Each structure stands twice: as C-alpha cells, then as structure tokens.
Amino acid sequence: LSHIPEYARWTQNGTTVAGDHGFGDISNQLAIPCSLFVDDNQALFIVDQGNNHIIR
C-alpha cells in the first residue's frame, strides 16, 4: 500500500466483504487471513492461510 498518500482519509462507514460469520471454511468465512492485496483495478484479494485459498 505504498502508493497511498500519508494524508489519505478513510471512511468511517466501511463494508464487511468477508469474514463476518466467524471462523470456518464456507465462502463468507475466513480461517486464518494473513495477507491483503489490491490490484490495479481496485480488486481486493485476501489470502486465507487456514483454508489454503485466495479469495477475491
């Protein structure tokens, strides 16, 4: 996230996109999320180490 300016402001009304239903292995759950990546198209990727997958 080195391209985000230090003066950037974040909204106080965020949206939960994953992991809102506790620990698990179904599509709306994460086991051990360990990394985030945002591509050039602003798509968010979450590395879920506990489930051995990457979700977009």
VMD Tcl script that builds the backbone (N, CA, C; Angstrom):
set m [mol new atoms 168]
animate dup $m
set s [atomselect $m all]
$s set {name element resname resid chain x y z} {
  {N N LEU 1 A 0.809 -1.195 0.000}
  {CA C LEU 1 A 0.000 0.000 0.000}
  {C C LEU 1 A 0.852 1.258 0.000}
  {N N SER 2 A 2.030 1.133 -0.529}
  {CA C SER 2 A 2.958 2.261 -0.525}
  {C C SER 2 A 2.488 3.418 -1.397}
  {N N HIS 3 A 1.527 3.191 -2.292}
  {CA C HIS 3 A 1.047 4.255 -3.173}
  {C C HIS 3 A -0.043 5.112 -2.530}
  {N N ILE 4 A -0.461 4.795 -1.296}
  {CA C ILE 4 A -1.490 5.577 -0.612}
  {C C ILE 4 A -0.816 6.750 0.095}
  {N N PRO 5 A -1.247 7.968 -0.204}
  {CA C PRO 5 A -0.612 9.132 0.418}
  {C C PRO 5 A -0.808 9.133 1.934}
  {N N GLU 6 A 0.145 9.694 2.654}
  {CA C GLU 6 A 0.071 9.707 4.113}
  {C C GLU 6 A -1.098 10.533 4.626}
  {N N TYR 7 A -1.632 11.443 3.820}
  {CA C TYR 7 A -2.755 12.284 4.227}
  {C C TYR 7 A -4.110 11.699 3.800}
  {N N ALA 8 A -4.134 10.475 3.296}
  {CA C ALA 8 A -5.385 9.845 2.865}
  {C C ALA 8 A -6.345 9.719 4.046}
  {N N ARG 9 A -7.618 9.875 3.774}
  {CA C ARG 9 A -8.654 9.736 4.797}
  {C C ARG 9 A -9.485 8.501 4.474}
  {N N TRP 10 A -9.945 7.820 5.504}
  {CA C TRP 10 A -10.732 6.596 5.340}
  {C C TRP 10 A -12.142 6.832 5.852}
  {N N THR 11 A -13.098 6.268 5.163}
  {CA C THR 11 A -14.487 6.397 5.577}
  {C C THR 11 A -14.714 5.686 6.905}
  {N N GLN 12 A -15.598 6.211 7.698}
  {CA C GLN 12 A -15.941 5.586 8.973}
  {C C GLN 12 A -17.043 4.542 8.804}
  {N N ASN 13 A -17.645 4.476 7.629}
  {CA C ASN 13 A -18.742 3.545 7.359}
  {C C ASN 13 A -18.293 2.510 6.345}
  {N N GLY 14 A -17.443 1.596 6.776}
  {CA C GLY 14 A -16.913 0.569 5.881}
  {C C GLY 14 A -17.923 -0.536 5.620}
  {N N THR 15 A -17.577 -1.423 4.707}
  {CA C THR 15 A -18.399 -2.570 4.364}
  {C C THR 15 A -17.595 -3.836 4.589}
  {N N THR 16 A -18.166 -4.773 5.329}
  {CA C THR 16 A -17.509 -6.059 5.529}
  {C C THR 16 A -17.676 -6.873 4.260}
  {N N VAL 17 A -16.563 -7.330 3.681}
  {CA C VAL 17 A -16.629 -8.090 2.434}
  {C C VAL 17 A -16.375 -9.568 2.640}
  {N N ALA 18 A -15.809 -9.939 3.772}
  {CA C ALA 18 A -15.546 -11.352 4.078}
  {C C ALA 18 A -15.258 -11.486 5.561}
  {N N GLY 19 A -15.587 -12.649 6.100}
  {CA C GLY 19 A -15.232 -12.938 7.479}
  {C C GLY 19 A -16.208 -12.433 8.514}
  {N N ASP 20 A -17.447 -12.176 8.125}
  {CA C ASP 20 A -18.430 -11.630 9.051}
  {C C ASP 20 A -19.181 -12.704 9.837}
  {N N HIS 21 A -18.939 -13.960 9.549}
  {CA C HIS 21 A -19.715 -15.035 10.174}
  {C C HIS 21 A -18.834 -16.014 10.932}
  {N N GLY 22 A -17.763 -15.523 11.529}
  {CA C GLY 22 A -16.906 -16.364 12.347}
  {C C GLY 22 A -15.916 -17.192 11.555}
  {N N PHE 23 A -15.184 -18.014 12.288}
  {CA C PHE 23 A -14.140 -18.883 11.741}
  {C C PHE 23 A -14.785 -20.044 10.995}
  {N N GLY 24 A -14.278 -20.378 9.799}
  {CA C GLY 24 A -14.821 -21.515 9.068}
  {C C GLY 24 A -14.292 -21.625 7.663}
  {N N ASP 25 A -14.935 -22.504 6.893}
  {CA C ASP 25 A -14.443 -22.773 5.543}
  {C C ASP 25 A -15.492 -22.581 4.452}
  {N N ILE 26 A -16.611 -21.912 4.753}
  {CA C ILE 26 A -17.562 -21.600 3.688}
  {C C ILE 26 A -17.237 -20.218 3.121}
  {N N SER 27 A -17.901 -19.828 2.040}
  {CA C SER 27 A -17.475 -18.649 1.280}
  {C C SER 27 A -17.507 -17.337 2.056}
  {N N ASN 28 A -18.329 -17.223 3.082}
  {CA C ASN 28 A -18.369 -15.968 3.834}
  {C C ASN 28 A -17.600 -16.050 5.155}
  {N N GLN 29 A -16.707 -17.034 5.267}
  {CA C GLN 29 A -15.901 -17.193 6.466}
  {C C GLN 29 A -14.421 -17.285 6.106}
  {N N LEU 30 A -13.576 -16.886 7.039}
  {CA C LEU 30 A -12.133 -16.992 6.877}
  {C C LEU 30 A -11.585 -17.820 8.030}
  {N N ALA 31 A -10.517 -18.565 7.781}
  {CA C ALA 31 A -9.903 -19.359 8.837}
  {C C ALA 31 A -8.700 -18.620 9.425}
  {N N ILE 32 A -7.690 -18.357 8.617}
  {CA C ILE 32 A -6.516 -17.608 9.082}
  {C C ILE 32 A -6.135 -16.605 7.987}
  {N N PRO 33 A -6.860 -15.469 7.892}
  {CA C PRO 33 A -6.493 -14.472 6.895}
  {C C PRO 33 A -5.141 -13.871 7.257}
  {N N CYS 34 A -4.224 -13.849 6.292}
  {CA C CYS 34 A -2.871 -13.403 6.637}
  {C C CYS 34 A -2.335 -12.301 5.732}
  {N N SER 35 A -2.951 -12.045 4.579}
  {CA C SER 35 A -2.449 -11.004 3.676}
  {C C SER 35 A -3.593 -10.406 2.877}
  {N N LEU 36 A -3.412 -9.151 2.493}
  {CA C LEU 36 A -4.340 -8.453 1.604}
  {C C LEU 36 A -3.558 -7.931 0.417}
  {N N PHE 37 A -4.233 -7.868 -0.741}
  {CA C PHE 37 A -3.621 -7.294 -1.930}
  {C C PHE 37 A -4.708 -6.573 -2.705}
  {N N VAL 38 A -4.425 -5.374 -3.186}
  {CA C VAL 38 A -5.340 -4.622 -4.042}
  {C C VAL 38 A -4.652 -4.444 -5.377}
  {N N ASP 39 A -5.303 -4.930 -6.461}
  {CA C ASP 39 A -4.672 -4.833 -7.777}
  {C C ASP 39 A -4.936 -3.474 -8.419}
  {N N ASP 40 A -4.454 -3.291 -9.635}
  {CA C ASP 40 A -4.594 -2.017 -10.342}
  {C C ASP 40 A -6.039 -1.657 -10.641}
  {N N ASN 41 A -6.939 -2.651 -10.640}
  {CA C ASN 41 A -8.363 -2.413 -10.884}
  {C C ASN 41 A -9.142 -2.240 -9.587}
  {N N GLN 42 A -8.428 -2.099 -8.469}
  {CA C GLN 42 A -9.014 -1.924 -7.144}
  {C C GLN 42 A -9.755 -3.165 -6.636}
  {N N ALA 43 A -9.428 -4.332 -7.183}
  {CA C ALA 43 A -9.986 -5.592 -6.674}
  {C C ALA 43 A -9.192 -5.994 -5.434}
  {N N LEU 44 A -9.896 -6.436 -4.405}
  {CA C LEU 44 A -9.274 -6.844 -3.151}
  {C C LEU 44 A -9.113 -8.356 -3.125}
  {N N PHE 45 A -7.927 -8.820 -2.783}
  {CA C PHE 45 A -7.645 -10.245 -2.643}
  {C C PHE 45 A -7.231 -10.502 -1.197}
  {N N ILE 46 A -7.772 -11.556 -0.597}
  {CA C ILE 46 A -7.439 -11.932 0.773}
  {C C ILE 46 A -6.848 -13.334 0.755}
  {N N VAL 47 A -5.658 -13.488 1.308}
  {CA C VAL 47 A -5.030 -14.801 1.430}
  {C C VAL 47 A -5.547 -15.425 2.721}
  {N N ASP 48 A -6.228 -16.567 2.590}
  {CA C ASP 48 A -6.772 -17.292 3.736}
  {C C ASP 48 A -5.923 -18.537 3.953}
  {N N GLN 49 A -4.941 -18.409 4.811}
  {CA C GLN 49 A -3.978 -19.487 5.042}
  {C C GLN 49 A -4.644 -20.727 5.635}
  {N N GLY 50 A -5.614 -20.546 6.510}
  {CA C GLY 50 A -6.268 -21.682 7.150}
  {C C GLY 50 A -7.063 -22.546 6.199}
  {N N ASN 51 A -7.597 -21.952 5.131}
  {CA C ASN 51 A -8.360 -22.694 4.128}
  {C C ASN 51 A -7.562 -22.928 2.856}
  {N N ASN 52 A -6.309 -22.495 2.836}
  {CA C ASN 52 A -5.425 -22.686 1.684}
  {C C ASN 52 A -6.003 -22.134 0.390}
  {N N HIS 53 A -6.541 -20.913 0.444}
  {CA C HIS 53 A -7.014 -20.300 -0.791}
  {C C HIS 53 A -6.925 -18.779 -0.736}
  {N N ILE 54 A -7.112 -18.185 -1.902}
  {CA C ILE 54 A -7.133 -16.736 -2.046}
  {C C ILE 54 A -8.526 -16.375 -2.530}
  {N N ILE 55 A -9.166 -15.427 -1.856}
  {CA C ILE 55 A -10.492 -15.008 -2.297}
  {C C ILE 55 A -10.413 -13.602 -2.864}
  {N N ARG 56 A -11.270 -13.320 -3.821}
  {CA C ARG 56 A -11.302 -12.010 -4.474}
  {C C ARG 56 A -12.570 -11.303 -4.074}
}
mol reanalyze $m
mol bondsrecalc $m
mol representation Tube
mol addrep $m
